[in-house]
Amino acid sequence: MRVNHISVTNHSRIGDLDVVVGRHLVIVGANDVGKSSLLRLLNLLLGSTVGQLYNVLSLKDLRDPAAAMRVEATFADFDDAERRLFHREIDVAPSDSSESLRVRLEVVVDADDPESVTVTRWCPGRGDVRALTREQLGAIGWRFLPATRAAAASSLDGPTGAVRVLLETVESDLGGEKAALGKSLLEFNDHLAASHAIGDLRQHVAEHLSKAMPKLVKKDDLAVRTATDPEESVLDTVSLFTVAEDGTLAPMSEQSDGVRQLTSITLYDLAEKAAKVIAVDEPELHLHPSSQRTLARLLTDSTTQKIIVTHSPYVVHRFDPTQVVAISPDGVCRQLDAGARQARAQVRAHWWSPRILEALTCRIAVLVEGVADRVIVEAAAEAHGLSLDRLGVTVFELGGAENFRTVYRLLGPGGFGARILGLVDQKESASWVGEVGGKPTDVLGTSIFVCDIDLEEEYCKSLGPPEVIRRLLSADFGFREDGILSAGKVARVEQVTIEGLAEFCRRSNRKVIAALAVAGDTTAADRGKLGAVSALIDRLADMSR
């Protein structure tokens, strides 16, 4: 069984969401938008005892105390054992005989005590409010790796950790070996009971306990033995160790945080019968970028379903774009719909790269043709006193105007739903306006901003050749006055034309460094001087109000 749908309503820290889940789910977004809170809610729904639910949930979790807070996960793809276990709970659609299982957690204000809550967890498919049994929760196979060090060690070697889960799956395959191992454990306990040194220890402990207890404690009232009960499990207290070159052993739980993280995920994947849905909060923690790439391959290639919260572009870009949900700064979940899937191959081949993550999680994406455009836009914003980061604005270079259509469909209204603005050269503007749609008069100066000829012509015209030349020469990027004059075929700076200087700056070997030089001296005094760029920045300022 696997999760194919998640919904949350009326939670105090998470906006209402309704998310379709494919083979995996990757959740991205800025800090404090509710990504980790969503994983914790799912952990309460699918992996917590009733006691834990009441210990964690309270009135503060309800955005509106007059309504119920609900978390729901829907499952599909059942095997015969799961059908038997959930025979009362699985719904069968009359129209196509498709099967589904909904698990719901509902929190409401207690009718008898307005300072408390009532928590209910059940499968609402057939209308019965029937709590899930321990066996049913176990069959769901939920495992959660939170982004905390202490929990990471416990999740590897704790009672429900990855090592224990893996060994439990192995124990059922021991066959005749289990009886032999159980016999060895009983013999070990017999040796402990017969040991003189252990007997002296029991006597010593009994004497001291007798002083503190209301009754006499005798030596034979105490036993020293392994905690493993061979009748239940011969591997109960067994763990996994690493072996050093000198033969010394170290528990996996004592490895580095990054190694523990990788090991936990690997072992859960191997124990797929017991760990079917693995949630990981920031799996990239403590990992070098090269290790993050290795981890990303592990996450995508495994058979278990993954639900992941991440800030790592190396992790995101390994997943199919349709498996990614971006939570915007205003708490809205965005994901590609079914209509966008036909562009998936092209998107993955050209745009699904580590640099796409920032654009997925922004409020506004400013699409520009290249690096030089990005440099000028960012400098102009700073000169205008706008913090693009604070506004949730990303300036994303396309590597060519012809790529606008693909990226617009990925990030824009038909894709992840970000607000899109664009800065484009005049000759390419018609295709950009056509892709955005609507009347050109409504698009130009509102969504698409067009440089007069191109960016270089725009800043040379706006600032004037003498000022641009001053900035080029003072930037210490290797520009020489005689080179500028030679390129323009003039004898003095005063004779340099706008067109000639723009042509000098747009040459491919100096396009970006010319933009850096011009941007490096941009000040508040330049506000309004940069034509389409200034108009774009003014639009961003209006949108931020």
Order of alpha helices (4+ residues) and beta strands (2+ residues): beta-beta-beta-alpha-alpha-beta-alpha-beta-beta-beta-alpha-beta-alpha-alpha-alpha-alpha-beta-beta-alpha-beta-alpha-beta-alpha-beta-beta-alpha-alpha-beta-alpha-alpha-beta-alpha-beta-alpha-alpha-beta-alpha-alpha-alpha-alpha-alpha-alpha
